[in-house]
Amino acid sequence: MKEITHKDYLEFIKEKTAVIIEDVEIKLQKNWNIKSYGPPRDYTPERTTVWSFPDRGDWATHKGNYRGNWSPYIPRNLILKYTQKGDWVLDQMMGSGTTLVEAKLLERNAIGVDINLDAVMVARDRLNFSYNPLFSEYKEPIVKTYWGDARNLDKIENESIDLIATHPPYANIISYTKSKKLSDDLSQLPFEEYLKEMRKVAEEAFRVLKPGKICAILIGDTRKHKHYVPIALRVMRWCA
Ligand SMILES: C[S@@+](CC[C@H](N)C(=O)[O-])C[C@H]1O[C@@H](n2cnc3c(N)ncnc32)[C@H](O)[C@@H]1O
């Protein structure tokens, strides 16, 4: 793992105004025109096992243009349900940093990791805003980002994390780095190999999570040759 700081990001954007994640160009904004810092006022957190959101969620710096990113409502619900202010949240496959932006808004410390340096820069770009709510004593949390592999979180201590909220590739359904040929990117692996590697992700997650705390993982299923492929169930079986 290599830490990528705000200073590294500032150096990066001196040379580059955008990155390409697979075939999608993502502009690095530098300055954000933020209209709101949270979901609509009448939104209430989810209370049942079926979560349904009024829209995708585009508050703060959230944008839907990172391939397969998750709606900010998902990490928001997880963070509110399972952590307190000042706790540590980890997303070891953070992509564009949706989880980290929510952690920052909700005053939780956070660590994000991604195998693709360009993704880490997108996440830093999305974290590049200041938040000063008028009527609350907001204390800016610590948010760290790393370029690294979810199977080897060597900079994170044993039993130090209060919540893992992460969203891995759904096997090789969406490729994240095919054109860059990053062999450590789990979206490049055939299904059976992907399952084996996800077990390593799970072992590392177990090591860093405090005992009794929650690890929440979003994985979608797919269809192949007219057959349903339950990716999430297969991952759970391998990791159990
Ligand atoms: C589904 S995306 C995450 C999207 C994220 N939730 C968001 O909202 O932007 C999966 C991410 O896993 C990353 N990834 C793939 N293999 C990885 C590995 N071995 N270690 C860390 N990240 C990895 C990919 O680069 C990609 O950004």
The ligand as a Gaussian input file, in Angstrom:
#p B3LYP/6-31G(d) Opt

LIG

0 1
 C      -17.381000      -1.588000      -8.225000
 S      -15.929000      -0.596000      -8.193000
 C      -16.125000       0.348000      -6.721000
 C      -16.949000       1.576000      -6.984000
 C      -17.141000       2.434000      -5.734000
 N      -18.065000       1.832000      -4.795000
 C      -17.660000       3.806000      -6.115000
 O      -18.744000       4.199000      -5.662000
 O      -16.997000       4.476000      -6.926000
 C      -14.693000      -1.762000      -7.775000
 C      -13.298000      -1.192000      -7.606000
 O      -12.427000      -2.244000      -7.179000
 C      -11.118000      -1.915000      -7.630000
 N      -10.274000      -3.112000      -7.513000
 C      -10.197000      -4.191000      -8.318000
 N       -9.300000      -5.084000      -7.847000
 C       -8.805000      -4.552000      -6.696000
 C       -7.852000      -5.002000      -5.735000
 N       -7.208000      -6.171000      -5.880000
 N       -7.589000      -4.208000      -4.667000
 C       -8.207000      -2.996000      -4.520000
 N       -9.111000      -2.518000      -5.410000
 C       -9.420000      -3.293000      -6.476000
 C      -11.350000      -1.414000      -9.047000
 O      -10.275000      -0.628000      -9.505000
 C      -12.658000      -0.613000      -8.867000
 O      -12.379000       0.747000      -8.644000

